Amino acid sequence: QVQLVESGGGLVQTGGSLRLSCAASGIVISIISMDWYRQAPGKQRELVATIPNVGTTMYADFVKGRFTISRDTTKNTVDLEMNSLRPEDTAVYYCSALTTYNSRRWGQGTQVTVSS
């Protein structure tokens, strides 16, 4: 099993920045991709960014150029640096890991609120 613990959420103003972190533990060797999702109240969960073991990072169009996903394999962490935040970025952000046994693991989620 893989466990994910997130941190870094909070309240920021429009145009501000925030950095989210996610620490993975357990059978980390099974992880083939680490991702960030978000879910706003009343809306479906959507993919924000992904960083696989093999290949390049990918971003949703609505965050491209503003957010940066990074991964530290030695620390088993994945970060999401968010810049130029907008009120529509307000959501619960979830760290997620795709494993070699085709299971997706989820963190507990961290609230990001952007005030106008």
Backbone torsions as a table, in degrees:
resi	resn	phi	psi	omega
1	GLN	NA	152.1	176.2
2	VAL	-117.1	131.9	176.1
3	GLN	-112.0	141.0	-178.1
4	LEU	-126.2	132.0	178.5
5	VAL	-126.5	124.8	-175.7
6	GLU	-105.2	157.5	176.0
7	SER	-157.8	165.4	173.1
8	GLY	107.5	-6.0	179.0
9	GLY	-68.3	165.0	179.6
10	GLY	168.9	-166.8	-178.9
11	LEU	-107.5	127.4	177.5
12	VAL	-135.9	162.4	177.3
13	GLN	-89.6	160.8	176.7
14	THR	-54.3	132.4	-177.9
15	GLY	89.5	-6.9	-179.3
16	GLY	-80.6	-177.1	-177.2
17	SER	-130.8	155.6	178.8
18	LEU	-153.7	146.7	178.5
19	ARG	-123.0	122.6	177.6
20	LEU	-100.5	145.0	179.0
21	SER	-128.8	150.3	178.5
22	CYS	-140.2	127.7	179.1
23	ALA	-110.5	128.5	179.6
24	ALA	-102.1	143.5	176.8
25	SER	-143.8	171.7	-176.8
26	GLY	95.6	-137.3	-179.3
27	ILE	-85.2	71.0	-174.8
28	VAL	-68.5	-19.6	179.0
29	ILE	-65.2	-19.5	-178.7
30	SER	-81.6	-10.3	-176.1
31	ILE	-74.7	127.3	177.3
32	ILE	-112.5	-14.1	178.5
33	SER	-158.6	143.5	173.7
34	MET	-124.2	137.6	-168.7
35	ASP	-137.8	161.9	170.9
36	TRP	-121.5	130.2	174.3
37	TYR	-118.2	165.7	173.0
38	ARG	-145.0	154.7	179.7
39	GLN	-142.9	115.3	176.8
40	ALA	-85.1	156.9	179.4
41	PRO	-56.6	128.9	179.0
42	GLY	77.2	4.1	-179.2
43	LYS	-120.6	163.9	179.0
44	GLN	-78.8	154.9	177.1
45	ARG	-68.9	137.9	-177.7
46	GLU	-132.7	148.8	179.3
47	LEU	-74.7	132.9	178.4
48	VAL	-100.2	-50.3	-178.4
49	ALA	-159.9	154.9	178.7
50	THR	-141.1	145.4	178.1
51	ILE	-137.1	100.6	-177.2
52	PRO	-82.8	166.8	174.7
53	ASN	-63.7	-40.0	-179.7
54	VAL	-118.5	125.9	-179.9
55	GLY	113.3	-168.2	-176.5
56	THR	-109.7	167.6	178.1
57	THR	-73.0	154.6	177.9
58	MET	-134.8	145.6	-177.5
59	TYR	-129.7	147.9	169.7
60	ALA	-67.4	148.9	-176.9
61	ASP	-59.2	-33.1	-174.5
62	PHE	-76.0	-7.4	177.2
63	VAL	-121.7	-7.5	-176.6
64	LYS	-60.0	129.7	-177.2
65	GLY	90.5	-12.3	179.8
66	ARG	-114.4	-35.9	-177.7
67	PHE	-107.3	151.9	176.4
68	THR	-135.3	125.7	176.1
69	ILE	-99.8	139.4	179.2
70	SER	-141.4	157.4	-175.3
71	ARG	-139.7	136.8	176.4
72	ASP	-118.2	102.5	-176.0
73	THR	-69.7	-26.8	178.9
74	THR	-71.0	-30.9	179.2
75	LYS	-100.5	-6.2	-177.5
76	ASN	57.1	47.6	-179.8
77	THR	-127.5	156.0	172.7
78	VAL	-136.3	134.1	-178.0
79	ASP	-116.8	156.6	173.3
80	LEU	-130.8	108.6	176.9
81	GLU	-90.8	120.4	-174.8
82	MET	-114.1	122.4	179.1
83	ASN	-122.6	163.4	179.1
84	SER	50.0	48.3	-175.1
85	LEU	-66.7	145.5	-179.8
86	ARG	-122.2	158.3	177.9
87	PRO	-56.2	-33.1	179.4
88	GLU	-70.5	-8.4	173.6
89	ASP	-80.8	-8.0	179.4
90	THR	-60.8	123.6	-177.2
91	ALA	-177.2	170.6	167.4
92	VAL	-88.3	125.3	-178.3
93	TYR	-101.3	130.9	-176.6
94	TYR	-116.9	132.6	168.5
95	CYS	-83.6	141.9	-178.7
96	SER	-143.7	148.0	179.7
97	ALA	-130.6	132.0	173.7
98	LEU	-97.5	132.2	-173.8
99	THR	-109.0	168.1	-179.9
100	THR	-66.4	-23.3	178.0
101	TYR	-92.7	21.1	173.3
102	ASN	61.1	39.8	175.7
103	SER	-116.3	140.4	176.7
104	ARG	-105.9	125.5	179.7
105	ARG	-104.6	151.0	-175.9
106	TRP	-128.1	144.8	169.7
107	GLY	-80.7	179.6	-176.8
108	GLN	-79.4	-15.8	-178.2
109	GLY	92.5	147.3	176.9
110	THR	-136.5	134.9	-174.4
111	GLN	-80.1	130.8	172.8
112	VAL	-120.3	121.3	-180.0
113	THR	-122.8	125.9	-179.8
114	VAL	-113.8	117.0	-179.4
115	SER	-91.7	149.7	179.5
116	SER	-94.0	NA	NA
